[in-house]
């Protein structure tokens, strides 16, 4: 973790739209509606190992989100994706993933696919991953590089974006 950057907001403007929670809500609602109105046949298995895998995705996704938010709060930086961070957090799940909250949200969508037996949630997970990368992660990475410079570039070189 680097020291807090008190002038972070003056370096790069904040984004105005909190894309990740909005995108998650939209793709989840669309997947649910399509599951009800235009169901796609489930191509996966409906056996105990598949159910356990689905539950594992859900639990892991929830844990990633909780521990990532906890790390952000502990370091007194924002958890809002449309606000400028004041501290580069590299502890907790951020040791392994640059975007553990978004990864957790994808895992929750895959969990929803298994428990609803709906391919629409698999599609929603893929669409969410692409859109959150384009609308949030790439601009966020530019902002973090502008704010934290070499510290962020070093972190980026040793930590994966997704998995």
N, C-alpha and C positions, 0 to 999 in steps of 0.2 A: 504494500500500500504506500502511496506517496502522501506527502503532506497535503493538507487542504489547500486549495487554490482559491484565495479570497477574491481574486479578480476574474474568476471564470466567466461570469456573465458578460463581461466587457470584451472577451476574446471572440466568441462566436455566438450569434443570436440563438435563443431557444427556439425550438419548433413550436408551432402554435397548436397542433393537433396531437392528442395522445393516441397515436395510431394503434399500438398493440392491444389495449383493452377494447377499443372500438372494433378493430378487425376480428378479434376473438369473438366478441358478441355477435357480429354480423355473420361470420361463417358458421358459428354454432346454431344460430337461429335458422339460417338457410338450410343447414344440414338436417336439422330436426324437421322443418317444414317439408323438405323433399323426401325425408324418410316416411312421413305420414302420407303425403299426396302423390308421390311417385317413387315408391320403394324399388330399390335395386336388389336383386337376389344376392344373398350373402354367399361369397365364394369360399370363405374360410371354413374351418372345421368348427363343429359345435361340441367340443369335448372338454374334458377337464383341463388338459394342458393349455388349450387356447384360452379358457376362462382365467386360469392362473396368470397367464401372460398378460391378458387384458388388465387384470387387477394390479399386476406388478407395474404396468405402464402408469396406471392411475396413481398408485402410491408413490412411485418414483417422481412422477410429474409434480404432485403436490409437495413432496419433500424438497425438490429443487426450488420451487417457487418460495416456499416458506423460509428455507435457509438462505436463499439469495436475498430476499427482502430483509431478513434479520441482519445479514452482513452489511447491507446498505444503511440500515437504521443505526447499527452499532458504530459505523464510521461517520455518522451524521451527514450523509449526503442524500439527495433526493431519491425517492422511489418512483417518482412520476416520470414517465418516458419523454414528456414534452418539456421538462425543465433541465437546466444545465447542472451537471454534477459538480460538486466542489472538491471531491476526493476520488482518486482512482482506487477502487476497491479491487484487490487481488487476493483476497482471502475467502474462506468458505468455498462454495461451489465455483467461485470465480477463479480458483486455482486451476481448475480443469476446463471450464467453459467460459467464453466471453459473454454469452447470452443465456445463462441458466434459466431465467424466468421464461423467455420465449421457448426454449427447449421444453421446459415443464408444461407450457401451454399446449405444445404440439403433442406431447405424451398424453395429456388429458383428453385431447380430441381423439387420439387413437384408442384410449380407454373407452370413450363414448362409443366408438365404432364397435368394439367388442361387446359391450353390454347391450347395445341396441341392435346388434347384428346388421348394421347399416353401412354400406360402402360410401354413402354420402359423407360420413364423418371422416373416412380415410381421405376422400377428396378435399374435405374442408381442412384437414391437417396440412395437406400439400399446398393448397392455395394460401393458407395462413402463413406457412413458412416462406413462400415466395414473396408475398406481399409485405410481410413484416421485414424481410431482408431489404427489399427495395425502398420501402417508405420510411423505415425506422433505423435498421442496423447500419446501412451504408452511410446515411447522413450522420448518425450518431458516432460512427467511427471517425469520420472527418472532424467532427467537433471535439472528440476526445483527443485526437492527435494535435489539434490546434491548442487545446488547453494544456495538456500534459506532456506534449512533445516526445522526447526520447524515452521517457518512462513508459508512455503508452506504446510506442513503437516496439520497445523491448518486450513488454507484456504481450502484445499482439503476435510477436514472432514466436513465442513459446506456448501460446494458448490458442486452442481451436475456437472458431466462431460458433459452431454448432456441436459436433460430436467428434 
